[in-house]
C-alpha cells in the first residue's frame, strides 16, 4: 500500500505508529508493575501490540515506496535505516505484552508463578517497552529532521 486516496501512505500511517507504539509500551509498563492496572487493562495489551506489529511493516513499506518515488534522496538514508529496525521493536513489544498477559492469566487461574518469574517477565517487558519508546522517538526525529530540518 503506497498511497491512500492518491496521497503517499507513509505520512498517514506513520502517525498511527508514532502514537500507538509508545502508548502501548506505556500500557505494558503500567500493567507490568501495577496488578490493579493489569486486571483492568490487560485485555487491551495484546490487541494494541499486535496492531502496532501489523502497522509497522505497512508503514516501512510505504516509506520505502515514497523514498523510491522521491528518487532515494540521501537525506532520507538514516531515517530509512532506523525505520527498518522498528519491526524488531514491535516484535519485542508484542512479546512483552504477551508475557504480561501470561502473568495475568496465571493470576486469574490461581496458579502462582514464582516471584522470580514474574519479576523477570516484568523486567524484560519494561526494558523492551522503554527501548520501543526510545526507538520510536529516534525514527520519528530522523524523519522530521530529514523533511523539516533547518526550516522554521
N, C-alpha and C positions, 0 to 999 in steps of 0.2 A: 504494500500500500504506500505509494509515493505521493499521492495527492488526495485531498478531501475537498470535494466540491470545487475542484480546479486550483486549490491552494496547496502549497507544499505541506505535507502531513507532519513533518518533523517539528516545526514550531508549535503546532497544535498539540501533538501527542506529548511533547517534552514537558509541557506544563502539568500533565497528569502525573508523570513520573517524579517531577521535581517536588510536587506537593505530597503525593501518596507514599513515596518511599520513606521520607523522613517521618511522616505521621505514623506509618505502620511500624517503623523502627521504634519510635517513642512508645507506641502501644505495647510492643513486645517488651520493652524495658519495664514499663509500668506493671504489666502482668507478671513479669519475671520476679519482681521484688515485692509486690503487694498482693497477697492472696485474695483480698476483697475485690480488687480490680480484676484479678484473674477470674473470679467467679462471675462477675458482671459482664466482662468484655471478651472472654476467651472465644466466644462464638464468632467474633469479628477478625480474630488474628489470622487464621489460615486463609479465609477468602481474600482479605486485603493483601496478604503476602503473595498469594497466587496471582492476584490481579496485577500486582507490580511485576511479578515474574513473567507474565504474558505480555504486558505492555513494554517492558524493557527491550526485548529484541525487535518488536514492531517499531519502536522509536529509533533504535540504532539503524535498522534497515532503511527507514525513511530518511534518516540523516545521511546515510551513505548515498542514497538516491539523490538527495538535494545537493550533496557535495559533488556528485558526478555532473549534475545539471549546471552547477556553477563553475565547472572546469577544474575541480580539485585544487582550489587556491591553497597555497602553503600555509596561510594564517589559520586554516582550519585543521591542520595536521595534528596538533597537540590535542585539540578538542576531540577529534575523531579517535585518536589512540586512547584517551581517557574514557570516552563513551563506550568503546569496545569492552572495557573492563567491568562495566556496570552489570552485565549479565551475571558475573560471578558473585557480585554483592547481592543481587536479587535472589540468586540460588541460596546463598548463605542465610539471607534474611528469612526465606521460606523454611529452611531447615531449623533456624532458631525459633520461628513461630510454631513449627511442628513440635519442637522439644518442649516449649512452654505449654502447648496444648496437651502433650502427653503427661506432663506433671498434673494438669487439671483432671485429665481422665483418670489417672491413678487415684487422685484425691476423691473424686466422685464415687469410684468403685470401692472406696475404703481400703485400697491397697496402700500400704505405707512404703513409700520409697525411702531408701536410706538417705539421710540428710546430705551426705557427700554427693550422691547422685543428683539430688535437687539443686544443690549449690553449684555443681559442675555444669548442669544444663543451664541454669540461670546465668552463670558467669559467661559461658560461651555465647548465649543468646544476647546478653548485654554487649559483649565485645563485638559481635557481628553487627548489631544494631548501630552502635556508635560508628563503626567503620563504614556502614552504609550511609549514614548521615554525612560523614566527612567526605566520602567519595562523591555523593550526590552534589554537595557544595562545590567540590573541585571541578567536576564535569560541567556543572552549570556555570560556574565562574569562567572557565576557559571558553565556553561557548559565548557567553556575554562579552568577554574581552575580545574575542575574535570578531564579533559583529559590531559591538559598540565601543571598543577600546579607543581611547583618545578623543571621543566625542562627548560633548556636554550633556 
